[in-house]
Amino acid sequence: MRLSAYLDGQLSHSEIREIDVMLARDEKARTLFNRLKLGSDLGRKAFEDMLHDPVPLDLVRSIKQASAETGQNRMRSPLSPPSKEAPPKKRLWKVAGAGLALLAAGVGAGYLSAAWQNPVPPPVHIAVARNWLDDIADYHRIYARQSRHLVEVPASESQHITQWLTTAVGVDFSIPDLSAKGLTFEGARLLVAGSMPTAQLIYRDQDGDIFAVCFQKSEPVPEMTELTDSIRDDLGLVSWQRGAGAFVVIGPSSDPQLESIATAVAQTI
């Protein structure tokens, strides 16, 4: 307990000097201190790694929807008093800080308990295989920044787009009308994703955000699969399979209607 307090800087000057002397003379104390320090460092790093994990797509949408609803409520009743049940900001920060401290302490203690009996093995680096959705996300980041060269063939040539991409990709389709979702069809591109020719239909919303419907030929499935959400940093993807085609809708991960857009596409494409 004293070594932990020493490590956290919670001892007085006299106690710190006493621990310094003990560490200089006692090999067992040094060994225990090094294990405590290693556990604390690993716990801190594990927590920092958690902060860099992508936020789940459903959570991002829920936060955005809650923020929008809160803004609407404030506009409706700007003079309404704050709720008595809402804790002060200072209290919230204290609760959050205590939770983070407990999390770091728990990770460190768990590691220390295991490391005391077993040496720490060297880290194993596992190569994660990419799939066609990773390629789609990379393409989308590039083309979404374009203005003059956003599409390869403009929306004014919709009939040509349908014939061209059906032949090139091998999947029959119709260009979905997503105007009810606030999206305007801009045109299309032909990509290569997962080593397969892939069609990309590009849409823009009223805020200028870019969405895309992409599809390629795949192993046939007897019936349409369920919509599956995934996330690549700031991009959300909703994918499914139908017949001999694999489909995905991609757009900003924070957009709350991304899944409803995908549902509309799946019903009309």
Secondary structure as GFF3:
##gff-version 3
##sequence-region A 1 269
A	DSSP	alpha_helix	2	7	.	.	.	ID=ss1
A	DSSP	alpha_helix	13	25	.	.	.	ID=ss2
A	DSSP	alpha_helix	27	51	.	.	.	ID=ss3
A	DSSP	alpha_helix	57	76	.	.	.	ID=ss4
A	DSSP	alpha_helix	89	117	.	.	.	ID=ss5
A	DSSP	alpha_helix	132	143	.	.	.	ID=ss6
A	DSSP	beta_strand	153	154	.	.	.	ID=ss7
A	DSSP	three_ten_helix	155	157	.	.	.	ID=ss8
A	DSSP	alpha_helix	158	169	.	.	.	ID=ss9
A	DSSP	three_ten_helix	179	181	.	.	.	ID=ss10
A	DSSP	beta_strand	183	193	.	.	.	ID=ss11
A	DSSP	beta_strand	196	205	.	.	.	ID=ss12
A	DSSP	beta_strand	210	217	.	.	.	ID=ss13
A	DSSP	beta_strand	228	232	.	.	.	ID=ss14
A	DSSP	beta_strand	235	242	.	.	.	ID=ss15
A	DSSP	beta_strand	245	252	.	.	.	ID=ss16
A	DSSP	alpha_helix	258	268	.	.	.	ID=ss17
###
